[in-house]
Amino acid sequence: MKRLIIFIIILLVLFQLSVASNFAIGSIVPNFLLSFLIALAFLKNFRQSVAYAFLGGLLLDLIIGWPFGLILLAFILIIALVNFISSDFLETANLAIVAGIGFSAALAYSLLIEILLKSANLLKLTDLSPDFFYNFFHLGFPSAVYNSFLIVLFYLGIKRLEKR
């Protein structure tokens, strides 16, 4: 199962960078890798979840031209939080809980990316200058809704794979 998950993460990185924009609704592009990792965090232990988040974040950081480690850090923090909440506070995760926590995690990811990009800009590590309020409220919130739908789909798919 570990090899399959690693293969899926590599495929999702390539998919995210090549054709994910074709699934955009307006200017909202889904984050397939983030959605998969959040769904995985509900079903795997802390160590595995963070390791998969590290791999996905590292692969994206190596390819995207943002300051190195930004996506990696955001993925690890969000996935660790989801895993902590889902394993320590929830006995069983039904789809409503997965969607709710998934939405919150996707929204937190958008906020964290905006904060990290703004910080990198202030430290002169990048020329990217995000418009914080526009990006968060006009892109981050709708993106979290879109990604929460994907999280539920990935969650169901992973559970089905684990039953085999």
VOZA-382447 format. One record per residue (C-alpha): residue number from 1; z, x, y. Coordinates in steps of 0.001 Angstrom, whole numbers. Each point is the difference from the previous one (the first is absolute). Example, Ala and Ser with C-alpha at 12.3 -4.5 7.8 and 13.67 -1.06 7.14 Angstrom:
residues 2
<node 1,<7800,12300,-4500>>
<node 2,<-660,1370,3440>>
END
This chain:
residues 164
<node 1,<0,0,0>>
<node 2,<751,2902,2374>>
<node 3,<-3518,1379,-321>>
<node 4,<-1470,-3419,647>>
<node 5,<2098,-426,3148>>
<node 6,<-1004,3449,1267>>
<node 7,<-3642,-843,-681>>
<node 8,<367,-3326,1852>>
<node 9,<1599,1778,2985>>
<node 10,<-2892,2471,182>>
<node 11,<-2514,-2852,-247>>
<node 12,<1823,-1976,2702>>
<node 13,<-4,3010,2344>>
<node 14,<-3752,323,-435>>
<node 15,<-443,-3776,274>>
<node 16,<2142,-124,3147>>
<node 17,<-2039,2693,1675>>
<node 18,<-3417,-1228,-1051>>
<node 19,<-265,-3775,-333>>
<node 20,<3277,-1602,1110>>
<node 21,<-1499,-723,3413>>
<node 22,<-2414,-2390,-1741>>
<node 23,<3013,-2206,-809>>
<node 24,<1085,-202,3633>>
<node 25,<789,-3351,1510>>
<node 26,<-871,473,3631>>
<node 27,<1444,3399,857>>
<node 28,<2670,-157,-2721>>
<node 29,<-752,2453,-2815>>
<node 30,<2236,-390,-3064>>
<node 31,<1951,3017,-1212>>
<node 32,<-632,-168,-3738>>
<node 33,<1936,3168,-803>>
<node 34,<3093,-1088,1925>>
<node 35,<-131,-3430,-1644>>
<node 36,<-270,1542,-3466>>
<node 37,<2886,2400,649>>
<node 38,<2240,-2773,1321>>
<node 39,<-760,-2154,-3052>>
<node 40,<733,2997,-2216>>
<node 41,<3341,560,1742>>
<node 42,<1179,-3406,-1271>>
<node 43,<-686,988,-3597>>
<node 44,<788,3717,-247>>
<node 45,<3161,2014,530>>
<node 46,<727,1854,3227>>
<node 47,<-1179,3396,-1187>>
<node 48,<-3330,-1289,-1322>>
<node 49,<-621,-2153,3089>>
<node 50,<591,2872,2399>>
<node 51,<-2105,2381,-2129>>
<node 52,<-2936,-2414,71>>
<node 53,<475,-516,3757>>
<node 54,<15,3787,438>>
<node 55,<-3256,338,-1929>>
<node 56,<-1735,-2795,1906>>
<node 57,<1254,1201,3375>>
<node 58,<-946,3605,-754>>
<node 59,<-3535,-957,-1027>>
<node 60,<-524,-2083,3147>>
<node 61,<1513,2694,2210>>
<node 62,<-2325,2604,-1458>>
<node 63,<-3048,-2124,826>>
<node 64,<875,-1818,3232>>
<node 65,<61,2039,3201>>
<node 66,<3443,-1085,1160>>
<node 67,<2899,2443,300>>
<node 68,<811,1155,-3523>>
<node 69,<2903,-1785,-1622>>
<node 70,<-47,-3093,2182>>
<node 71,<-1291,-2400,-2650>>
<node 72,<1939,1818,-2709>>
<node 73,<3273,-486,1886>>
<node 74,<-755,-3638,782>>
<node 75,<-911,-785,-3623>>
<node 76,<3109,1679,-1393>>
<node 77,<2348,-1731,2450>>
<node 78,<-1493,-3459,-523>>
<node 79,<-251,280,-3793>>
<node 80,<3546,1380,-266>>
<node 81,<1267,-2919,2098>>
<node 82,<-1870,-2593,-2085>>
<node 83,<1234,1547,-3234>>
<node 84,<3568,143,1304>>
<node 85,<-55,-3638,1100>>
<node 86,<-1716,-1290,-3115>>
<node 87,<2124,1951,-2490>>
<node 88,<3411,-233,1637>>
<node 89,<8,-3457,1530>>
<node 90,<-2304,-2088,-2155>>
<node 91,<647,-1014,-3569>>
<node 92,<-3495,-1312,-601>>
<node 93,<-2967,104,2318>>
<node 94,<-1963,-3234,167>>
<node 95,<-3286,-201,1885>>
<node 96,<1575,-1387,3172>>
<node 97,<2418,2931,140>>
<node 98,<-2812,2476,-714>>
<node 99,<-2124,-1554,2769>>
<node 100,<2912,-81,2479>>
<node 101,<1172,3539,-596>>
<node 102,<-3618,1147,-221>>
<node 103,<-766,-1571,3380>>
<node 104,<3097,1631,1518>>
<node 105,<-921,3377,-1510>>
<node 106,<-3613,-191,1226>>
<node 107,<1232,-956,3466>>
<node 108,<2539,2855,-58>>
<node 109,<-2795,2374,-1046>>
<node 110,<-2109,-1064,2998>>
<node 111,<2958,511,2317>>
<node 112,<853,3367,-1547>>
<node 113,<-3590,1254,267>>
<node 114,<-109,-1006,3669>>
<node 115,<3283,1794,683>>
<node 116,<-1075,3127,-1887>>
<node 117,<-3398,81,1742>>
<node 118,<1621,-447,3396>>
<node 119,<2495,2770,-821>>
<node 120,<-2789,2315,-1171>>
<node 121,<-1858,-721,3237>>
<node 122,<3066,797,2104>>
<node 123,<453,3281,-1897>>
<node 124,<-3683,793,656>>
<node 125,<-742,67,-3738>>
<node 126,<-2864,-2430,395>>
<node 127,<-2290,-1507,2591>>
<node 128,<465,-3444,-1491>>
<node 129,<1648,-2231,2570>>
<node 130,<713,-3375,-1560>>
<node 131,<591,-3056,2119>>
<node 132,<3302,-836,-1660>>
<node 133,<397,-3671,895>>
<node 134,<-3619,-935,-544>>
<node 135,<-215,1792,-3342>>
<node 136,<3275,-1350,-1287>>
<node 137,<-330,-3642,1060>>
<node 138,<-3765,-470,-250>>
<node 139,<-698,2218,-2997>>
<node 140,<3301,737,-1767>>
<node 141,<1205,-3579,-409>>
<node 142,<-3295,-1450,-1327>>
<node 143,<-414,3088,-2168>>
<node 144,<3452,-612,-1518>>
<node 145,<-1039,-3565,-885>>
<node 146,<-3214,1230,-1629>>
<node 147,<1779,2809,-1846>>
<node 148,<2777,-2292,-1261>>
<node 149,<-2671,-2059,-1749>>
<node 150,<-1354,3185,-1607>>
<node 151,<3524,1085,-963>>
<node 152,<499,-3199,-1997>>
<node 153,<-3363,484,-1739>>
<node 154,<782,3615,-863>>
<node 155,<3497,-976,-1150>>
<node 156,<-1422,-2568,-2405>>
<node 157,<-2633,2462,-1239>>
<node 158,<2530,2777,-626>>
<node 159,<2341,-2380,-1829>>
<node 160,<-2885,-1097,-2209>>
<node 161,<-933,3612,-739>>
<node 162,<3598,831,-906>>
<node 163,<146,-2834,-2534>>
<node 164,<-2826,1583,-2015>>
END
